Amino acid sequence: MILFAELGFDFSVGFATSEKSLMIDKKIGYKCARKINMLSYRDSDTGETVFAQAELKHNCVHVMYK
């Protein structure tokens, strides 16, 4: 996070797509801004689920910020 601050960023945003990444994000101070139902987001060209590889409970991807 020091690098982000040195570049003048006030915050960073990411996606937690597994239980392990969610746990790590929370441990280093990220907060959940929103949960997205991963089955509802589809590629407009292929129709395939965007977060098909996500491994979270309740079929949600967590949008995290710090």
mmCIF file as Biopython writes it, N, C-alpha, C and O atoms, coordinates in Angstrom:
data_model
#
loop_
_atom_site.group_PDB
_atom_site.id
_atom_site.type_symbol
_atom_site.label_atom_id
_atom_site.label_alt_id
_atom_site.label_comp_id
_atom_site.label_asym_id
_atom_site.label_entity_id
_atom_site.label_seq_id
_atom_site.pdbx_PDB_ins_code
_atom_site.Cartn_x
_atom_site.Cartn_y
_atom_site.Cartn_z
_atom_site.occupancy
_atom_site.B_iso_or_equiv
_atom_site.auth_seq_id
_atom_site.auth_asym_id
_atom_site.pdbx_PDB_model_num
ATOM 1   N N  . MET A ? 1  ? 0.823   -1.198  0.000   1.0 0.0 1  A 1 
ATOM 2   C CA . MET A ? 1  ? 0.000   0.000   0.000   1.0 0.0 1  A 1 
ATOM 3   C C  . MET A ? 1  ? 0.861   1.254   0.000   1.0 0.0 1  A 1 
ATOM 4   O O  . MET A ? 1  ? 0.388   2.311   -0.415  1.0 0.0 1  A 1 
ATOM 5   N N  . ILE A ? 2  ? 2.089   1.175   0.443   1.0 0.0 2  A 1 
ATOM 6   C CA . ILE A ? 2  ? 2.960   2.348   0.415   1.0 0.0 2  A 1 
ATOM 7   C C  . ILE A ? 2  ? 3.135   2.826   -1.019  1.0 0.0 2  A 1 
ATOM 8   O O  . ILE A ? 2  ? 3.149   4.031   -1.272  1.0 0.0 2  A 1 
ATOM 9   N N  . LEU A ? 3  ? 3.268   1.900   -1.955  1.0 0.0 3  A 1 
ATOM 10  C CA . LEU A ? 3  ? 3.425   2.260   -3.357  1.0 0.0 3  A 1 
ATOM 11  C C  . LEU A ? 3  ? 2.235   3.073   -3.847  1.0 0.0 3  A 1 
ATOM 12  O O  . LEU A ? 3  ? 2.421   4.080   -4.531  1.0 0.0 3  A 1 
ATOM 13  N N  . PHE A ? 4  ? 1.018   2.658   -3.510  1.0 0.0 4  A 1 
ATOM 14  C CA . PHE A ? 4  ? -0.164  3.411   -3.910  1.0 0.0 4  A 1 
ATOM 15  C C  . PHE A ? 4  ? -0.119  4.831   -3.347  1.0 0.0 4  A 1 
ATOM 16  O O  . PHE A ? 4  ? -0.399  5.794   -4.061  1.0 0.0 4  A 1 
ATOM 17  N N  . ALA A ? 5  ? 0.228   4.958   -2.085  1.0 0.0 5  A 1 
ATOM 18  C CA . ALA A ? 5  ? 0.293   6.277   -1.456  1.0 0.0 5  A 1 
ATOM 19  C C  . ALA A ? 5  ? 1.363   7.137   -2.119  1.0 0.0 5  A 1 
ATOM 20  O O  . ALA A ? 5  ? 1.154   8.330   -2.341  1.0 0.0 5  A 1 
ATOM 21  N N  . GLU A ? 6  ? 2.499   6.541   -2.434  1.0 0.0 6  A 1 
ATOM 22  C CA . GLU A ? 6  ? 3.569   7.293   -3.084  1.0 0.0 6  A 1 
ATOM 23  C C  . GLU A ? 6  ? 3.161   7.787   -4.465  1.0 0.0 6  A 1 
ATOM 24  O O  . GLU A ? 6  ? 3.654   8.816   -4.925  1.0 0.0 6  A 1 
ATOM 25  N N  . LEU A ? 7  ? 2.270   7.065   -5.125  1.0 0.0 7  A 1 
ATOM 26  C CA . LEU A ? 7  ? 1.788   7.468   -6.446  1.0 0.0 7  A 1 
ATOM 27  C C  . LEU A ? 7  ? 0.621   8.439   -6.380  1.0 0.0 7  A 1 
ATOM 28  O O  . LEU A ? 7  ? 0.128   8.893   -7.413  1.0 0.0 7  A 1 
ATOM 29  N N  . GLY A ? 8  ? 0.177   8.761   -5.167  1.0 0.0 8  A 1 
ATOM 30  C CA . GLY A ? 8  ? -0.886  9.738   -4.984  1.0 0.0 8  A 1 
ATOM 31  C C  . GLY A ? 8  ? -2.291  9.177   -4.936  1.0 0.0 8  A 1 
ATOM 32  O O  . GLY A ? 8  ? -3.260  9.935   -4.979  1.0 0.0 8  A 1 
ATOM 33  N N  . PHE A ? 9  ? -2.423  7.842   -4.846  1.0 0.0 9  A 1 
ATOM 34  C CA . PHE A ? 9  ? -3.753  7.247   -4.756  1.0 0.0 9  A 1 
ATOM 35  C C  . PHE A ? 9  ? -4.265  7.331   -3.328  1.0 0.0 9  A 1 
ATOM 36  O O  . PHE A ? 9  ? -3.507  7.158   -2.374  1.0 0.0 9  A 1 
ATOM 37  N N  . ASP A ? 10 ? -5.566  7.602   -3.191  1.0 0.0 10 A 1 
ATOM 38  C CA . ASP A ? 10 ? -6.193  7.663   -1.874  1.0 0.0 10 A 1 
ATOM 39  C C  . ASP A ? 10 ? -6.744  6.312   -1.434  1.0 0.0 10 A 1 
ATOM 40  O O  . ASP A ? 10 ? -6.865  6.060   -0.235  1.0 0.0 10 A 1 
ATOM 41  N N  . PHE A ? 11 ? -7.081  5.438   -2.382  1.0 0.0 11 A 1 
ATOM 42  C CA . PHE A ? 11 ? -7.628  4.133   -2.046  1.0 0.0 11 A 1 
ATOM 43  C C  . PHE A ? 11 ? -7.351  3.148   -3.179  1.0 0.0 11 A 1 
ATOM 44  O O  . PHE A ? 11 ? -6.988  3.546   -4.286  1.0 0.0 11 A 1 
ATOM 45  N N  . SER A ? 12 ? -7.524  1.883   -2.896  1.0 0.0 12 A 1 
ATOM 46  C CA . SER A ? 12 ? -7.418  0.851   -3.932  1.0 0.0 12 A 1 
ATOM 47  C C  . SER A ? 12 ? -8.639  -0.047  -3.841  1.0 0.0 12 A 1 
ATOM 48  O O  . SER A ? 12 ? -9.237  -0.195  -2.776  1.0 0.0 12 A 1 
ATOM 49  N N  . VAL A ? 13 ? -9.002  -0.643  -4.963  1.0 0.0 13 A 1 
ATOM 50  C CA . VAL A ? 13 ? -10.174 -1.501  -5.036  1.0 0.0 13 A 1 
ATOM 51  C C  . VAL A ? 13 ? -9.758  -2.827  -5.661  1.0 0.0 13 A 1 
ATOM 52  O O  . VAL A ? 13 ? -8.928  -2.855  -6.569  1.0 0.0 13 A 1 
ATOM 53  N N  . GLY A ? 14 ? -10.327 -3.915  -5.180  1.0 0.0 14 A 1 
ATOM 54  C CA . GLY A ? 14 ? -10.041 -5.234  -5.741  1.0 0.0 14 A 1 
ATOM 55  C C  . GLY A ? 14 ? -11.217 -6.158  -5.531  1.0 0.0 14 A 1 
ATOM 56  O O  . GLY A ? 14 ? -12.216 -5.789  -4.915  1.0 0.0 14 A 1 
ATOM 57  N N  . PHE A ? 15 ? -11.085 -7.364  -6.049  1.0 0.0 15 A 1 
ATOM 58  C CA . PHE A ? 15 ? -12.126 -8.374  -5.908  1.0 0.0 15 A 1 
ATOM 59  C C  . PHE A ? 15 ? -11.580 -9.555  -5.126  1.0 0.0 15 A 1 
ATOM 60  O O  . PHE A ? 15 ? -10.468 -10.018 -5.384  1.0 0.0 15 A 1 
ATOM 61  N N  . ALA A ? 16 ? -12.357 -10.041 -4.175  1.0 0.0 16 A 1 
ATOM 62  C CA . ALA A ? 16 ? -12.016 -11.274 -3.464  1.0 0.0 16 A 1 
ATOM 63  C C  . ALA A ? 16 ? -12.856 -12.369 -4.099  1.0 0.0 16 A 1 
ATOM 64  O O  . ALA A ? 16 ? -14.085 -12.337 -4.033  1.0 0.0 16 A 1 
ATOM 65  N N  . THR A ? 17 ? -12.185 -13.347 -4.720  1.0 0.0 17 A 1 
ATOM 66  C CA . THR A ? 17 ? -12.919 -14.387 -5.437  1.0 0.0 17 A 1 
ATOM 67  C C  . THR A ? 17 ? -12.785 -15.764 -4.801  1.0 0.0 17 A 1 
ATOM 68  O O  . THR A ? 17 ? -13.199 -16.764 -5.388  1.0 0.0 17 A 1 
ATOM 69  N N  . SER A ? 18 ? -12.208 -15.819 -3.607  1.0 0.0 18 A 1 
ATOM 70  C CA . SER A ? 18 ? -12.146 -17.080 -2.864  1.0 0.0 18 A 1 
ATOM 71  C C  . SER A ? 18 ? -12.198 -16.758 -1.378  1.0 0.0 18 A 1 
ATOM 72  O O  . SER A ? 18 ? -11.947 -15.626 -0.965  1.0 0.0 18 A 1 
ATOM 73  N N  . GLU A ? 19 ? -12.524 -17.759 -0.592  1.0 0.0 19 A 1 
ATOM 74  C CA . GLU A ? 19 ? -12.567 -17.556 0.863   1.0 0.0 19 A 1 
ATOM 75  C C  . GLU A ? 19 ? -11.193 -17.150 1.389   1.0 0.0 19 A 1 
ATOM 76  O O  . GLU A ? 19 ? -11.091 -16.315 2.289   1.0 0.0 19 A 1 
ATOM 77  N N  . LYS A ? 20 ? -10.138 -17.741 0.828   1.0 0.0 20 A 1 
ATOM 78  C CA . LYS A ? 20 ? -8.779  -17.432 1.270   1.0 0.0 20 A 1 
ATOM 79  C C  . LYS A ? 20 ? -8.414  -15.979 0.960   1.0 0.0 20 A 1 
ATOM 80  O O  . LYS A ? 20 ? -7.857  -15.290 1.815   1.0 0.0 20 A 1 
ATOM 81  N N  . SER A ? 21 ? -8.719  -15.505 -0.249  1.0 0.0 21 A 1 
ATOM 82  C CA . SER A ? 21 ? -8.390  -14.115 -0.582  1.0 0.0 21 A 1 
ATOM 83  C C  . SER A ? 21 ? -9.231  -13.134 0.234   1.0 0.0 21 A 1 
ATOM 84  O O  . SER A ? 21 ? -8.749  -12.059 0.592   1.0 0.0 21 A 1 
ATOM 85  N N  . LEU A ? 22 ? -10.467 -13.489 0.528   1.0 0.0 22 A 1 
ATOM 86  C CA . LEU A ? 22 ? -11.316 -12.640 1.364   1.0 0.0 22 A 1 
ATOM 87  C C  . LEU A ? 22 ? -10.719 -12.512 2.761   1.0 0.0 22 A 1 
ATOM 88  O O  . LEU A ? 22 ? -10.684 -11.419 3.327   1.0 0.0 22 A 1 
ATOM 89  N N  . MET A ? 23 ? -10.250 -13.626 3.316   1.0 0.0 23 A 1 
ATOM 90  C CA . MET A ? 23 ? -9.637  -13.626 4.642   1.0 0.0 23 A 1 
ATOM 91  C C  . MET A ? 23 ? -8.366  -12.754 4.664   1.0 0.0 23 A 1 
ATOM 92  O O  . MET A ? 23 ? -8.149  -11.978 5.596   1.0 0.0 23 A 1 
ATOM 93  N N  . ILE A ? 24 ? -7.538  -12.897 3.626   1.0 0.0 24 A 1 
ATOM 94  C CA . ILE A ? 24 ? -6.295  -12.109 3.547   1.0 0.0 24 A 1 
ATOM 95  C C  . ILE A ? 24 ? -6.617  -10.624 3.409   1.0 0.0 24 A 1 
ATOM 96  O O  . ILE A ? 24 ? -6.020  -9.795  4.096   1.0 0.0 24 A 1 
ATOM 97  N N  . ASP A ? 25 ? -7.554  -10.283 2.530   1.0 0.0 25 A 1 
ATOM 98  C CA . ASP A ? 25 ? -7.932  -8.877  2.346   1.0 0.0 25 A 1 
ATOM 99  C C  . ASP A ? 25 ? -8.403  -8.250  3.651   1.0 0.0 25 A 1 
ATOM 100 O O  . ASP A ? 25 ? -8.003  -7.136  3.990   1.0 0.0 25 A 1 
ATOM 101 N N  . LYS A ? 26 ? -9.254  -8.966  4.384   1.0 0.0 26 A 1 
ATOM 102 C CA . LYS A ? 26 ? -9.748  -8.439  5.666   1.0 0.0 26 A 1 
ATOM 103 C C  . LYS A ? 26 ? -8.613  -8.272  6.661   1.0 0.0 26 A 1 
ATOM 104 O O  . LYS A ? 26 ? -8.584  -7.305  7.421   1.0 0.0 26 A 1 
ATOM 105 N N  . LYS A ? 27 ? -7.670  -9.221  6.657   1.0 0.0 27 A 1 
ATOM 106 C CA . LYS A ? 27 ? -6.553  -9.178  7.601   1.0 0.0 27 A 1 
ATOM 107 C C  . LYS A ? 27 ? -5.662  -7.955  7.371   1.0 0.0 27 A 1 
ATOM 108 O O  . LYS A ? 27 ? -5.125  -7.396  8.327   1.0 0.0 27 A 1 
ATOM 109 N N  . ILE A ? 28 ? -5.501  -7.532  6.107   1.0 0.0 28 A 1 
ATOM 110 C CA . ILE A ? 28 ? -4.635  -6.378  5.824   1.0 0.0 28 A 1 
ATOM 111 C C  . ILE A ? 28 ? -5.410  -5.069  5.749   1.0 0.0 28 A 1 
ATOM 112 O O  . ILE A ? 28 ? -4.874  -4.047  5.320   1.0 0.0 28 A 1 
ATOM 113 N N  . GLY A ? 29 ? -6.674  -5.102  6.168   1.0 0.0 29 A 1 
ATOM 114 C CA . GLY A ? 29 ? -7.417  -3.866  6.346   1.0 0.0 29 A 1 
ATOM 115 C C  . GLY A ? 29 ? -8.424  -3.501  5.279   1.0 0.0 29 A 1 
ATOM 116 O O  . GLY A ? 29 ? -9.023  -2.428  5.352   1.0 0.0 29 A 1 
ATOM 117 N N  . TYR A ? 30 ? -8.634  -4.362  4.279   1.0 0.0 30 A 1 
ATOM 118 C CA . TYR A ? 30 ? -9.647  -4.060  3.269   1.0 0.0 30 A 1 
ATOM 119 C C  . TYR A ? 30 ? -11.037 -4.250  3.857   1.0 0.0 30 A 1 
ATOM 120 O O  . TYR A ? 30 ? -11.239 -5.081  4.743   1.0 0.0 30 A 1 
ATOM 121 N N  . LYS A ? 31 ? -11.979 -3.483  3.362   1.0 0.0 31 A 1 
ATOM 122 C CA . LYS A ? 31 ? -13.374 -3.585  3.778   1.0 0.0 31 A 1 
ATOM 123 C C  . LYS A ? 31 ? -14.221 -3.925  2.566   1.0 0.0 31 A 1 
ATOM 124 O O  . LYS A ? 31 ? -13.864 -3.584  1.438   1.0 0.0 31 A 1 
ATOM 125 N N  . CYS A ? 32 ? -15.328 -4.589  2.791   1.0 0.0 32 A 1 
ATOM 126 C CA . CYS A ? 32 ? -16.221 -4.976  1.697   1.0 0.0 32 A 1 
ATOM 127 C C  . CYS A ? 32 ? -17.162 -3.816  1.376   1.0 0.0 32 A 1 
ATOM 128 O O  . CYS A ? 32 ? -17.921 -3.361  2.232   1.0 0.0 32 A 1 
ATOM 129 N N  . ALA A ? 33 ? -17.100 -3.346  0.130   1.0 0.0 33 A 1 
ATOM 130 C CA . ALA A ? 33 ? -17.982 -2.272  -0.308  1.0 0.0 33 A 1 
ATOM 131 C C  . ALA A ? 33 ? -19.291 -2.832  -0.853  1.0 0.0 33 A 1 
ATOM 132 O O  . ALA A ? 33 ? -20.345 -2.209  -0.730  1.0 0.0 33 A 1 
ATOM 133 N N  . ARG A ? 34 ? -19.207 -4.015  -1.455  1.0 0.0 34 A 1 
ATOM 134 C CA . ARG A ? 34 ? -20.402 -4.582  -2.065  1.0 0.0 34 A 1 
ATOM 135 C C  . ARG A ? 34 ? -20.183 -6.055  -2.385  1.0 0.0 34 A 1 
ATOM 136 O O  . ARG A ? 34 ? -19.070 -6.471  -2.705  1.0 0.0 34 A 1 
ATOM 137 N N  . LYS A ? 35 ? -21.239 -6.828  -2.298  1.0 0.0 35 A 1 
ATOM 138 C CA . LYS A ? 35 ? -21.210 -8.219  -2.720  1.0 0.0 35 A 1 
ATOM 139 C C  . LYS A ? 35 ? -21.961 -8.312  -4.049  1.0 0.0 35 A 1 
ATOM 140 O O  . LYS A ? 35 ? -23.068 -7.791  -4.190  1.0 0.0 35 A 1 
ATOM 141 N N  . ILE A ? 36 ? -21.342 -8.980  -5.013  1.0 0.0 36 A 1 
ATOM 142 C CA . ILE A ? 36 ? -21.940 -9.121  -6.339  1.0 0.0 36 A 1 
ATOM 143 C C  . ILE A ? 36 ? -22.263 -10.587 -6.584  1.0 0.0 36 A 1 
ATOM 144 O O  . ILE A ? 36 ? -21.405 -11.453 -6.415  1.0 0.0 36 A 1 
ATOM 145 N N  . ASN A ? 37 ? -23.487 -10.862 -6.977  1.0 0.0 37 A 1 
ATOM 146 C CA . ASN A ? 37 ? -23.862 -12.227 -7.328  1.0 0.0 37 A 1 
ATOM 147 C C  . ASN A ? 37 ? -23.102 -12.592 -8.594  1.0 0.0 37 A 1 
ATOM 148 O O  . ASN A ? 37 ? -23.379 -12.050 -9.664  1.0 0.0 37 A 1 
ATOM 149 N N  . MET A ? 38 ? -22.152 -13.503 -8.479  1.0 0.0 38 A 1 
ATOM 150 C CA . MET A ? 38 ? -21.277 -13.803 -9.605  1.0 0.0 38 A 1 
ATOM 151 C C  . MET A ? 38 ? -22.002 -14.472 -10.761 1.0 0.0 38 A 1 
ATOM 152 O O  . MET A ? 38 ? -21.479 -14.481 -11.875 1.0 0.0 38 A 1 
ATOM 153 N N  . LEU A ? 39 ? -23.161 -15.020 -10.544 1.0 0.0 39 A 1 
ATOM 154 C CA . LEU A ? 39 ? -23.906 -15.647 -11.623 1.0 0.0 39 A 1 
ATOM 155 C C  . LEU A ? 39 ? -24.670 -14.625 -12.467 1.0 0.0 39 A 1 
ATOM 156 O O  . LEU A ? 39 ? -25.145 -14.953 -13.554 1.0 0.0 39 A 1 
ATOM 157 N N  . SER A ? 40 ? -24.790 -13.390 -11.975 1.0 0.0 40 A 1 
ATOM 158 C CA . SER A ? 40 ? -25.566 -12.381 -12.692 1.0 0.0 40 A 1 
ATOM 159 C C  . SER A ? 40 ? -24.737 -11.590 -13.704 1.0 0.0 40 A 1 
ATOM 160 O O  . SER A ? 40 ? -25.309 -10.895 -14.544 1.0 0.0 40 A 1 
ATOM 161 N N  . TYR A ? 41 ? -23.415 -11.676 -13.647 1.0 0.0 41 A 1 
ATOM 162 C CA . TYR A ? 41 ? -22.564 -10.931 -14.575 1.0 0.0 41 A 1 
ATOM 163 C C  . TYR A ? 41 ? -22.076 -11.847 -15.681 1.0 0.0 41 A 1 
ATOM 164 O O  . TYR A ? 41 ? -21.368 -12.821 -15.427 1.0 0.0 41 A 1 
ATOM 165 N N  . ARG A ? 42 ? -22.459 -11.531 -16.910 1.0 0.0 42 A 1 
ATOM 166 C CA . ARG A ? 42 ? -22.099 -12.354 -18.063 1.0 0.0 42 A 1 
ATOM 167 C C  . ARG A ? 42 ? -21.403 -11.502 -19.122 1.0 0.0 42 A 1 
ATOM 168 O O  . ARG A ? 42 ? -21.713 -10.323 -19.296 1.0 0.0 42 A 1 
ATOM 169 N N  . ASP A ? 43 ? -20.467 -12.117 -19.818 1.0 0.0 43 A 1 
ATOM 170 C CA . ASP A ? 43 ? -19.764 -11.463 -20.918 1.0 0.0 43 A 1 
ATOM 171 C C  . ASP A ? 43 ? -20.778 -11.145 -22.012 1.0 0.0 43 A 1 
ATOM 172 O O  . ASP A ? 43 ? -21.537 -12.022 -22.423 1.0 0.0 43 A 1 
ATOM 173 N N  . SER A ? 44 ? -20.797 -9.904  -22.486 1.0 0.0 44 A 1 
ATOM 174 C CA . SER A ? 44 ? -21.806 -9.500  -23.470 1.0 0.0 44 A 1 
ATOM 175 C C  . SER A ? 44 ? -21.613 -10.189 -24.821 1.0 0.0 44 A 1 
ATOM 176 O O  . SER A ? 44 ? -22.570 -10.322 -25.583 1.0 0.0 44 A 1 
ATOM 177 N N  . ASP A ? 45 ? -20.390 -10.629 -25.128 1.0 0.0 45 A 1 
ATOM 178 C CA . ASP A ? 45 ? -20.140 -11.298 -26.410 1.0 0.0 45 A 1 
ATOM 179 C C  . ASP A ? 45 ? -20.398 -12.800 -26.347 1.0 0.0 45 A 1 
ATOM 180 O O  . ASP A ? 45 ? -21.013 -13.365 -27.252 1.0 0.0 45 A 1 
ATOM 181 N N  . THR A ? 46 ? -19.932 -13.441 -25.287 1.0 0.0 46 A 1 
ATOM 182 C CA . THR A ? 46 ? -20.029 -14.902 -25.208 1.0 0.0 46 A 1 
ATOM 183 C C  . THR A ? 46 ? -21.212 -15.390 -24.375 1.0 0.0 46 A 1 
ATOM 184 O O  . THR A ? 46 ? -21.664 -16.522 -24.543 1.0 0.0 46 A 1 
ATOM 185 N N  . GLY A ? 47 ? -21.712 -14.545 -23.482 1.0 0.0 47 A 1 
ATOM 186 C CA . GLY A ? 47 ? -22.798 -14.952 -22.594 1.0 0.0 47 A 1 
ATOM 187 C C  . GLY A ? 47 ? -22.342 -15.780 -21.413 1.0 0.0 47 A 1 
ATOM 188 O O  . GLY A ? 47 ? -23.164 -16.213 -20.605 1.0 0.0 47 A 1 
ATOM 189 N N  . GLU A ? 48 ? -21.022 -16.011 -21.297 1.0 0.0 48 A 1 
ATOM 190 C CA . GLU A ? 48 ? -20.494 -16.814 -20.198 1.0 0.0 48 A 1 
ATOM 191 C C  . GLU A ? 48 ? -20.378 -15.991 -18.924 1.0 0.0 48 A 1 
ATOM 192 O O  . GLU A ? 48 ? -20.177 -14.777 -18.969 1.0 0.0 48 A 1 
ATOM 193 N N  . THR A ? 49 ? -20.509 -16.667 -17.786 1.0 0.0 49 A 1 
ATOM 194 C CA . THR A ? 49 ? -20.396 -16.015 -16.493 1.0 0.0 49 A 1 
ATOM 195 C C  . THR A ? 49 ? -18.993 -15.455 -16.313 1.0 0.0 49 A 1 
ATOM 196 O O  . THR A ? 49 ? -18.012 -16.174 -16.500 1.0 0.0 49 A 1 
ATOM 197 N N  . VAL A ? 50 ? -18.886 -14.185 -15.953 1.0 0.0 50 A 1 
ATOM 198 C CA . VAL A ? 50 ? -17.594 -13.508 -15.823 1.0 0.0 50 A 1 
ATOM 199 C C  . VAL A ? 50 ? -16.776 -14.098 -14.685 1.0 0.0 50 A 1 
ATOM 200 O O  . VAL A ? 50 ? -15.572 -14.305 -14.839 1.0 0.0 50 A 1 
ATOM 201 N N  . PHE A ? 51 ? -17.394 -14.371 -13.562 1.0 0.0 51 A 1 
ATOM 202 C CA . PHE A ? 51 ? -16.692 -14.867 -12.386 1.0 0.0 51 A 1 
ATOM 203 C C  . PHE A ? 51 ? -16.839 -16.386 -12.251 1.0 0.0 51 A 1 
ATOM 204 O O  . PHE A ? 51 ? -17.017 -16.891 -11.143 1.0 0.0 51 A 1 
ATOM 205 N N  . ALA A ? 52 ? -16.767 -17.102 -13.346 1.0 0.0 52 A 1 
ATOM 206 C CA . ALA A ? 52 ? -16.990 -18.548 -13.332 1.0 0.0 52 A 1 
ATOM 207 C C  . ALA A ? 52 ? -15.996 -19.289 -12.450 1.0 0.0 52 A 1 
ATOM 208 O O  . ALA A ? 52 ? -16.323 -20.354 -11.925 1.0 0.0 52 A 1 
ATOM 209 N N  . GLN A ? 53 ? -14.790 -18.756 -12.272 1.0 0.0 53 A 1 
ATOM 210 C CA . GLN A ? 53 ? -13.759 -19.439 -11.492 1.0 0.0 53 A 1 
ATOM 211 C C  . GLN A ? 53 ? -13.780 -19.065 -10.010 1.0 0.0 53 A 1 
ATOM 212 O O  . GLN A ? 53 ? -13.002 -19.614 -9.229  1.0 0.0 53 A 1 
ATOM 213 N N  . ALA A ? 54 ? -14.643 -18.155 -9.617  1.0 0.0 54 A 1 
ATOM 214 C CA . ALA A ? 54 ? -14.700 -17.724 -8.216  1.0 0.0 54 A 1 
ATOM 215 C C  . ALA A ? 54 ? -15.153 -18.875 -7.326  1.0 0.0 54 A 1 
ATOM 216 O O  . ALA A ? 54 ? -15.957 -19.711 -7.737  1.0 0.0 54 A 1 
ATOM 217 N N  . GLU A ? 55 ? -14.630 -18.910 -6.105  1.0 0.0 55 A 1 
ATOM 218 C CA . GLU A ? 55 ? -14.915 -20.005 -5.182  1.0 0.0 55 A 1 
ATOM 219 C C  . GLU A ? 55 ? -15.423 -19.485 -3.840  1.0 0.0 55 A 1 
ATOM 220 O O  . GLU A ? 55 ? -14.896 -19.867 -2.795  1.0 0.0 55 A 1 
ATOM 221 N N  . LEU A ? 56 ? -16.419 -18.637 -3.853  1.0 0.0 56 A 1 
ATOM 222 C CA . LEU A ? 56 ? -16.952 -18.097 -2.611  1.0 0.0 56 A 1 
ATOM 223 C C  . LEU A ? 56 ? -18.311 -18.684 -2.277  1.0 0.0 56 A 1 
ATOM 224 O O  . LEU A ? 56 ? -19.073 -19.085 -3.157  1.0 0.0 56 A 1 
ATOM 225 N N  . LYS A ? 57 ? -18.590 -18.721 -0.994  1.0 0.0 57 A 1 
ATOM 226 C CA . LYS A ? 57 ? -19.896 -19.178 -0.533  1.0 0.0 57 A 1 
ATOM 227 C C  . LYS A ? 57 ? -20.962 -18.208 -1.037  1.0 0.0 57 A 1 
ATOM 228 O O  . LYS A ? 57 ? -20.672 -17.034 -1.267  1.0 0.0 57 A 1 
ATOM 229 N N  . HIS A ? 58 ? -22.156 -18.675 -1.204  1.0 0.0 58 A 1 
ATOM 230 C CA . HIS A ? 58 ? -23.313 -17.885 -1.573  1.0 0.0 58 A 1 
ATOM 231 C C  . HIS A ? 58 ? -23.200 -17.252 -2.958  1.0 0.0 58 A 1 
ATOM 232 O O  . HIS A ? 58 ? -23.944 -16.320 -3.264  1.0 0.0 58 A 1 
ATOM 233 N N  . ASN A ? 59 ? -22.275 -17.742 -3.813  1.0 0.0 59 A 1 
ATOM 234 C CA . ASN A ? 59 ? -22.117 -17.249 -5.176  1.0 0.0 59 A 1 
ATOM 235 C C  . ASN A ? 59 ? -21.919 -15.739 -5.252  1.0 0.0 59 A 1 
ATOM 236 O O  . ASN A ? 59 ? -22.454 -15.086 -6.147  1.0 0.0 59 A 1 
ATOM 237 N N  . CYS A ? 60 ? -21.151 -15.181 -4.313  1.0 0.0 60 A 1 
ATOM 238 C CA . CYS A ? 60 ? -20.911 -13.743 -4.311  1.0 0.0 60 A 1 
ATOM 239 C C  . CYS A ? 60 ? -19.414 -13.446 -4.425  1.0 0.0 60 A 1 
ATOM 240 O O  . CYS A ? 60 ? -18.584 -14.135 -3.832  1.0 0.0 60 A 1 
ATOM 241 N N  . VAL A ? 61 ? -19.090 -12.417 -5.195  1.0 0.0 61 A 1 
ATOM 242 C CA . VAL A ? 61 ? -17.747 -11.874 -5.266  1.0 0.0 61 A 1 
ATOM 243 C C  . VAL A ? 61 ? -17.773 -10.606 -4.415  1.0 0.0 61 A 1 
ATOM 244 O O  . VAL A ? 61 ? -18.702 -9.806  -4.529  1.0 0.0 61 A 1 
ATOM 245 N N  . HIS A ? 62 ? -16.780 -10.419 -3.577  1.0 0.0 62 A 1 
ATOM 246 C CA . HIS A ? 62 ? -16.730 -9.262  -2.698  1.0 0.0 62 A 1 
ATOM 247 C C  . HIS A ? 62 ? -15.856 -8.174  -3.324  1.0 0.0 62 A 1 
ATOM 248 O O  . HIS A ? 62 ? -14.693 -8.415  -3.647  1.0 0.0 62 A 1 
ATOM 249 N N  . VAL A ? 63 ? -16.419 -6.980  -3.492  1.0 0.0 63 A 1 
ATOM 250 C CA . VAL A ? 63 ? -15.662 -5.829  -3.975  1.0 0.0 63 A 1 
ATOM 251 C C  . VAL A ? 63 ? -15.065 -5.179  -2.745  1.0 0.0 63 A 1 
ATOM 252 O O  . VAL A ? 63 ? -15.789 -4.698  -1.873  1.0 0.0 63 A 1 
ATOM 253 N N  . MET A ? 64 ? -13.731 -5.163  -2.673  1.0 0.0 64 A 1 
ATOM 254 C CA . MET A ? 64 ? -13.040 -4.710  -1.476  1.0 0.0 64 A 1 
ATOM 255 C C  . MET A ? 64 ? -12.342 -3.371  -1.727  1.0 0.0 64 A 1 
ATOM 256 O O  . MET A ? 64 ? -11.927 -3.081  -2.850  1.0 0.0 64 A 1 
ATOM 257 N N  . TYR A ? 65 ? -12.217 -2.570  -0.690  1.0 0.0 65 A 1 
ATOM 258 C CA . TYR A ? 65 ? -11.507 -1.289  -0.813  1.0 0.0 65 A 1 
ATOM 259 C C  . TYR A ? 65 ? -10.685 -1.029  0.429   1.0 0.0 65 A 1 
ATOM 260 O O  . TYR A ? 65 ? -10.956 -1.565  1.504   1.0 0.0 65 A 1 
ATOM 261 N N  . LYS A ? 66 ? -9.675  -0.194  0.259   1.0 0.0 66 A 1 
ATOM 262 C CA . LYS A ? 66 ? -8.846  0.209   1.394   1.0 0.0 66 A 1 
ATOM 263 C C  . LYS A ? 66 ? -8.439  1.645   1.192   1.0 0.0 66 A 1 
ATOM 264 O O  . LYS A ? 66 ? -7.731  2.210   2.026   1.0 0.0 66 A 1 
#
